[in-house]
Amino acid sequence: MEGRAISNGISNRLFELDSNIRYVAVNQRSRIVEMEQNPKWPSYNPPDTDRMEELIVNPVVLELAKRRGVLDLDGIRYVVIRERSMFMKWIRRKVRLAQSLTTP
């Protein structure tokens, strides 16, 4: 969608690999370096909502999971949360994918 793309780094490659990936965001050092919605999937949120989620909500979720993981689980590698018809996946605290359970 226009206005949703920040860069054309990894997101286009991921969209080509799996057509069920709805959304990709890359956050490095508290900066969103990439945030893109797959053009095949409509967004249900305004861009500002996704941006705030990337800057506030997701870092808190990841920090809590990380702290729990280091207690006695030898850390975490990824976090997955299911929301209605999609899974949200965080990989190595930097990349977030939204993968749909339905078809476009």
Backbone as numpy.savetxt, mean C-alpha at the origin, in Angstrom:
# Nx Ny Nz CAx CAy CAz Cx Cy Cz
-5.54 6.82 -12.45 -6.37 8.00 -12.45 -5.51 9.24 -12.45
-5.94 10.24 -13.15 -5.18 11.49 -13.15 -5.16 12.08 -11.76
-4.02 12.65 -11.40 -3.87 13.26 -10.10 -3.48 12.28 -9.01
-3.49 10.99 -9.30 -3.17 9.99 -8.29 -1.72 9.55 -8.39
-1.08 9.75 -9.51 0.28 9.25 -9.71 1.30 10.25 -9.19
2.28 9.77 -8.47 3.39 10.61 -8.06 4.62 10.26 -8.89
4.79 9.01 -9.25 5.89 8.62 -10.12 5.52 7.34 -10.85
6.34 6.96 -11.81 6.10 5.73 -12.55 7.18 4.69 -12.26
7.57 4.57 -11.02 8.61 3.63 -10.62 8.15 2.19 -10.66
7.88 1.62 -9.49 7.56 0.21 -9.37 6.09 -0.10 -9.66
5.20 0.88 -9.52 3.76 0.59 -9.63 3.36 0.03 -10.98
3.82 0.61 -12.07 3.44 0.10 -13.38 3.93 -1.33 -13.59
5.10 -1.63 -13.10 5.60 -3.01 -13.22 4.75 -3.97 -12.41
4.32 -3.57 -11.23 3.47 -4.44 -10.42 2.09 -4.60 -11.04
1.54 -3.53 -11.59 0.23 -3.63 -12.26 0.30 -4.61 -13.43
1.42 -4.62 -14.14 1.58 -5.56 -15.26 1.71 -7.00 -14.77
2.34 -7.19 -13.62 2.52 -8.54 -13.08 1.22 -9.16 -12.59
0.36 -8.33 -11.98 -0.88 -8.85 -11.40 -1.98 -7.81 -11.59
-2.95 -8.13 -12.42 -4.02 -7.17 -12.73 -4.95 -6.93 -11.54
-4.84 -7.73 -10.48 -5.67 -7.53 -9.29 -5.08 -6.51 -8.32
-3.89 -6.01 -8.59 -3.32 -4.97 -7.73 -4.00 -3.66 -8.08
-4.67 -3.09 -7.08 -5.46 -1.87 -7.28 -4.63 -0.61 -7.08
-3.65 -0.68 -6.18 -3.01 0.53 -5.69 -1.62 0.19 -5.18
-0.67 1.08 -5.43 0.70 0.90 -4.93 1.15 2.22 -4.32
1.75 2.15 -3.14 2.35 3.34 -2.52 3.71 2.97 -1.98
4.67 3.87 -2.14 6.02 3.67 -1.62 6.34 4.86 -0.72
6.64 4.55 0.55 6.94 5.56 1.55 8.37 5.33 2.02
9.23 6.30 1.79 10.62 6.19 2.22 10.97 7.37 3.11
11.36 7.05 4.34 11.75 8.08 5.31 10.65 9.13 5.48
9.43 8.65 5.64 8.26 9.50 5.85 7.94 10.41 4.67
8.40 10.03 3.49 8.07 10.75 2.26 7.42 9.77 1.29
6.29 10.17 0.73 5.66 9.32 -0.28 6.40 9.58 -1.59
7.12 8.58 -2.07 7.87 8.74 -3.31 7.11 8.17 -4.50
6.07 7.38 -4.20 5.23 6.84 -5.27 3.87 6.50 -4.69
2.82 6.88 -5.40 1.45 6.58 -4.98 0.60 6.56 -6.24
0.16 5.37 -6.63 -0.57 5.28 -7.89 -1.71 4.28 -7.80
-2.84 4.69 -8.36 -4.03 3.85 -8.49 -3.99 3.16 -9.85
-4.26 1.86 -9.88 -4.34 1.14 -11.14 -5.51 1.70 -11.96
-5.28 2.11 -13.21 -6.36 2.69 -14.02 -7.53 1.73 -14.25
-7.32 0.42 -14.08 -8.40 -0.55 -14.27 -9.36 -0.59 -13.08
-8.94 -0.06 -11.94 -9.73 -0.11 -10.72 -10.07 1.30 -10.24
-11.33 1.59 -9.99 -11.68 2.91 -9.47 -11.24 3.04 -8.01
-10.98 4.26 -7.60 -10.66 4.53 -6.20 -11.94 4.87 -5.47
-12.03 4.44 -4.22 -13.18 4.77 -3.39 -12.88 5.95 -2.47
-11.64 6.41 -2.49 -11.21 7.49 -1.60 -10.70 8.68 -2.39
-10.85 9.88 -1.83 -10.18 11.03 -2.44 -8.67 10.89 -2.27
-7.87 11.46 -3.17 -6.41 11.35 -3.07 -5.85 11.82 -1.73
-6.45 12.86 -1.14 -5.95 13.34 0.16 -6.13 12.30 1.26
-7.21 11.52 1.19 -7.43 10.47 2.18 -6.33 9.42 2.07
-6.02 8.98 0.86 -4.94 8.00 0.68 -3.61 8.56 1.16
-3.37 9.82 0.88 -2.11 10.45 1.28 -1.98 10.47 2.80
-3.04 10.85 3.50 -3.00 10.87 4.97 -2.86 9.47 5.54
-3.49 8.50 4.89 -3.34 7.11 5.33 -1.88 6.68 5.23
-1.23 7.06 4.12 0.18 6.70 3.94 1.10 7.39 4.94
0.78 8.63 5.30 1.65 9.40 6.18 1.38 9.19 7.67
0.14 8.82 8.04 -0.21 8.72 9.46 -0.59 7.30 9.88
-1.63 6.75 9.26 -2.18 5.47 9.70 -1.20 4.32 9.47
-0.71 4.19 8.26 0.14 3.05 7.94 1.43 3.01 8.76
2.13 4.13 8.95 3.33 4.06 9.80 3.02 3.59 11.23
1.86 3.98 11.77 1.50 3.56 13.13 1.23 2.05 13.15
0.46 1.54 12.18 0.18 0.10 12.10 1.50 -0.68 12.00
2.39 -0.22 11.14 3.65 -0.93 10.95 4.55 -0.87 12.18
4.57 0.26 12.85 5.38 0.38 14.06 4.87 -0.54 15.16
3.55 -0.61 15.33 2.98 -1.52 16.33 3.31 -2.98 16.00
3.17 -3.36 14.74 3.49 -4.73 14.33 4.97 -5.02 14.52
5.80 -4.05 14.18 7.25 -4.23 14.34 7.62 -4.43 15.81
7.06 -3.60 16.67 7.37 -3.72 18.10 6.91 -5.06 18.65
5.74 -5.51 18.24 5.25 -6.82 18.69 6.15 -7.92 18.15
6.57 -7.79 16.91 7.40 -8.82 16.29 8.75 -8.99 16.95
9.35 -7.91 17.42 10.68 -8.03 18.01 10.65 -8.55 19.44
9.49 -8.58 20.07 9.41 -9.09 21.44 9.87 -10.54 21.52
9.28 -11.40 20.70 9.65 -12.81 20.76 9.39 -13.57 19.46
9.15 -12.83 18.39 8.84 -13.47 17.12 9.93 -13.27 16.07
11.06 -12.75 16.45 12.18 -12.53 15.53 11.84 -11.55 14.41
11.02 -10.54 14.73 10.70 -9.49 13.76 9.53 -9.86 12.86
9.23 -8.96 11.93 8.17 -9.21 10.95 8.73 -8.98 9.55
8.17 -9.64 8.58 8.58 -9.46 7.19 7.54 -8.68 6.39
6.26 -8.87 6.74 5.18 -8.15 6.08 3.95 -8.16 6.97
3.00 -7.30 6.66 1.72 -7.21 7.36 0.63 -7.26 6.30
-0.42 -8.06 6.56 -1.55 -8.16 5.65 -2.83 -7.87 6.43
-3.67 -7.01 5.90 -4.97 -6.70 6.50 -6.01 -6.84 5.40
-7.09 -7.52 5.71 -8.17 -7.65 4.73 -9.22 -6.59 4.99
-9.59 -5.86 3.96 -10.65 -4.86 4.00 -11.69 -5.22 2.95
-12.89 -5.48 3.35 -13.98 -5.84 2.44 -13.52 -6.75 1.31
-13.34 -6.17 0.12 -13.04 -6.99 -1.07 -11.58 -6.90 -1.49
-10.69 -6.52 -0.57 -9.28 -6.46 -0.95 -8.38 -6.73 0.25
-7.14 -7.07 -0.06 -6.11 -7.23 0.94 -5.17 -6.04 0.85
-4.73 -5.54 2.00 -3.70 -4.51 2.05 -2.43 -5.20 2.52
-1.35 -5.04 1.77 -0.08 -5.69 2.12 1.01 -4.64 2.26
1.71 -4.70 3.35 2.86 -3.82 3.56 4.10 -4.69 3.51
5.05 -4.32 2.69 6.26 -5.12 2.51 7.46 -4.28 2.92
8.19 -4.79 3.89 9.42 -4.13 4.36 9.24 -2.67 4.71
8.07 -2.35 5.26 7.78 -1.00 5.75 7.83 0.09 4.70
7.98 -0.24 3.42 8.12 0.80 2.41 7.08 0.73 1.31
6.61 -0.44 0.97 5.69 -0.60 -0.16 4.36 -1.11 0.35
3.28 -0.47 -0.09 1.94 -0.94 0.25 1.20 -1.26 -1.03
0.59 -2.43 -1.06 -0.21 -2.86 -2.20 -1.64 -3.07 -1.74
-2.59 -2.73 -2.58 -3.98 -3.09 -2.36 -4.35 -4.06 -3.46
-4.66 -5.29 -3.09 -4.95 -6.32 -4.07 -6.41 -6.73 -3.94
-7.12 -6.71 -5.06 -8.55 -6.99 -5.07 -8.83 -8.48 -5.03
-9.96 -8.83 -4.44 -10.44 -10.21 -4.43 -11.46 -10.44 -5.53
-11.84 -9.39 -6.22 -12.82 -9.48 -7.32 -12.16 -9.06 -8.61
-12.90 -9.12 -9.71 -12.36 -8.70 -11.01 -12.90 -7.33 -11.38
-12.12 -6.57 -12.17 -12.58 -5.21 -12.54 -13.79 -5.25 -13.45
